[in-house]
Amino acid sequence: MRKIKLVLAVSLALAAGVTSATAFASSATANDGSCVVLGVRQPGTNIYDGPTWCGKVNLSYITVRGPLVLNNTMITGETDVSGPVDATDASLKDVVLESQATAVDVTLQDSTNVNGNITFNGSIPGVVYLESGSKISGKVINGKIVNN
């Protein structure tokens, strides 16, 4: 699933005329880790426009307009995403997903914990895939849980 998301992001970048990853990607470093976006990071914030990958970071919040991949990451405030979320060995508080046209999915794996709710805003319900000991302490609003 992760390879498909990466291939899709790279394909979209190439279709947009991007010929160099360094010309299109920006990154931010926080607490010995980093977030990388194929797009734009708003300076001085945790707001990203484009597919975003975060590894080994602790953030107070994050807003992503696009897909979000988290690895060994802690977000103590709200995670607001307009796209799918793939979290591995992560700790999150409330997760809000925005989608008006298509269903959005969240994949939680390798003991990822959500200490709050996962809310799917929009007319189409979302899906949360729970894998490898991952847990949600709150509710899934406008969506369903699939245990894998």
N, C-alpha and C positions, 0 to 999 in steps of 0.2 A: 504494500500500500504506500509506504514512504517513497519508494523508487518511482512509483507512478506520479505522485505529487511533485517530486523534484523534476521529472521529465516534463510534466505539464508546465511547470513554472518556467523552465528553460525554453520550452517550445513557445510559450507566450512571449517571452522576452525576445526570442529570435524573430517571431512574427511582427513584433513591434519595431524591428530594425536594429535591435541591440546586438552588436557584434563583439563586444568585450564585456565580460562579467564585471570587471573593475569599473567600467564606465557606468554601470547601472546599479551595482550593489553598494550599500552603505552599511556601516556597523556601529554598534555602541558597546562599550565595555562597562560592566558593572560587577563589582565583587568577584574579581578574578574569572569572570566568564564573559560571554558576549551574546548579542543578538545581531543577526545579519538579515537584511531585508533586500529583496530584489525590487527596489523602488526607492522610496524616500522616507527618512526618519525626520520627524519634526524636531528641530534643535532644542535641546534642554528638556525633552519629554520622553515618555515611553509610548509615543504614538507613531505607528508605522503604517505606511501606505504601500502595500504589496505583500507578497508571500514572505513570511518571516520565520526564521529558525533561531531559537534561543537555547543555549547550553550552559549549564553550571552558573546560573545567575539567580540573584535574589532581587526581586522587584516589588515595589509597593503597589503597582498596578500596571496593566498593559492594555493598549487599544490597537487592534490590527484590522486594517481594511484589506482582507485577503486571508489565505490559509495561514495557520499557525502551527509550528512544530516545536514542542518543548522536550528537552532532555535534561534530567537532573536539575530541575529549576523550581524555585519557590516564588510564588506570587501571593503576597499577603493581603492584597485588596482585590478589586474587581478585575476580571479578565473579560474584555469586551471585544468580540471578534465578528467580522463579517465574512465568514468562510468556515471551512472545517477545522477541527482541532485534533492534533495527534500528540498526546502527552505520554512520556515514558519516564518513570521514576520521578514524578513531579508532585508538588504540593500546591494546591490552589484553594482559593476561597470561593467566592461566587463567580460563576461563568455565565455570561450573557452572549447569546449568538443572535445575530441579525441576518435575516434572509427573507426576501420578498418573492423570489422567483423559483427557487429550488430548495429541496430538503438539504439540511446541513447535518453532518454527523460529527460526533466526538468519540475518539478512541482513547481509552484510558488503559495503560498497560504497565506492567512491572511495578506493582504496588503504588500506583498514583492515587493520591487522596484528594478529594474535593470536600473541603470543610464548609459546605454551604450548598446553595442550590445551583442547578444548571437550568437556565431559562432560554427557551427558543422563542424569540420574538418573530412574528410573521404569521402568515396564514397557513403555512405548511409545517406540520409537526416534524421534529428532528429525532435522531436516534443516538443513543449513547451506548457504545460497545465497551463492556467491562471485561478486562482480561487480566490474568496473572495477579490475582489478589488485590486489585484496585477497588476503591470504595468511594461512595458518595454518602456524606452524613445528612444532607438535606434532601430536597425533592428535585425531581425532573419535571419541569413545567412545560407543557405543550410538546411533549416528546415521550419516548419510551426507552426502556433499558433492555439491551440484549446481552445476556451473560455468555461469554465465550470461554 
